Amino acid sequence: MSGSVAFIGLGKMGQPMVRRLLGAGHRVTGQDLSAAAVAALKEEPGFQSTASAIDAAKGAPVIILMLPDSPAVDTLLWDAGLAASLQPGQLVLDMGSSDPVRSRDNAARLVQSGIAFVDAPVSGGVKRAVDGSLAIMMGGEAEAVERVRPLLQAMGKTIVHVGAAGAGHAVKALNNYVSASGLLAVCEALTAAEAFGIDPHKVNQVFNASTGRNNTTDVKVETFMLSGAFNSGFALALMRKDLQTAQAFIDRMGTEDKFAQACLSAWKQAEEGLDPGADHTAMYRFIRGR
């Protein structure tokens, strides 16, 4: 599948994802409210920009949304008029971290106008967006999923169709819940070890050779936390937002969520106690400070 793609949302993740699409031979028409974000891509062969999302979507078989949350998606689709401007046969591909229930509702509304919908959020951060190794979880009808699979293969390495519309966003939120709870546990464990007089670098070395190993111990502790850099590129506020989505989803399902509630509470406290814009790895600084 090679052709023109509309890409709305050219932030930290959107820019490398667009470059992967361009590198695979796709033409991309992009739009973002930030002029600087658009300018970062203007010299890329095959890329052009438009003043509005509606203009970018005209004639594009697939419209990719890489927006921060469901309110932004819903505002663009229903309030700003993007959905009304689309034609039967076009497909909306929501790759941001949206609410799964709202994504399911958007799919149902769009299909009434002959517009297909796939939710395909990503995991792996900016580094894996750059090298095209993102994990992508897809929700939607099988036919629609197969239409966009070649696009996703340009951006990701592990691509899994997890269920109907909204299922991708559900799995993304649950994944970030598991990730956030693991990071919080590591922060508390390292802080306790250090209080006992144990070198946290050596503690993490043991974790990585033992059953406590996780993404935080493997990727984040040395580079972003113990170094004091706290600059992984993913904001603490976004992690809290994803946790909130996950906890609300678990609550809607009527399943046990006591640990999710406790984890969300801890991340809310960190967000309130740290500077605005703090990186999510600064949770370590917050826990140590307490």
Secondary structure, 3 states (H helix, E strand, C coil): CCCEEEEECCCCCHHHHHHHHHHCCCEEEEECCCHHHHHCCCCCCCEEECCCHHHHHCCCCEEEECCCCHHHHHHHHHHCCHHHHCCCCCEEEECCCCCHHHHHHHHHHHHCCCCEEEECCEECHHHHHHHCCEEEEEECCHHHHHHHHHHHHHHEEEEEEEECCCHHHHHHHHHHHHHHHHHHHHHHHHHHHHHCCCCHHHHHHHHHCCCCCCHHHHHHHHHHHCCCCCCCCCEHHHHHHHHHHHHHHHHHHCCCCHHHHHHHHHHHHHHHHCCCCCEHHHHHHHHHHC
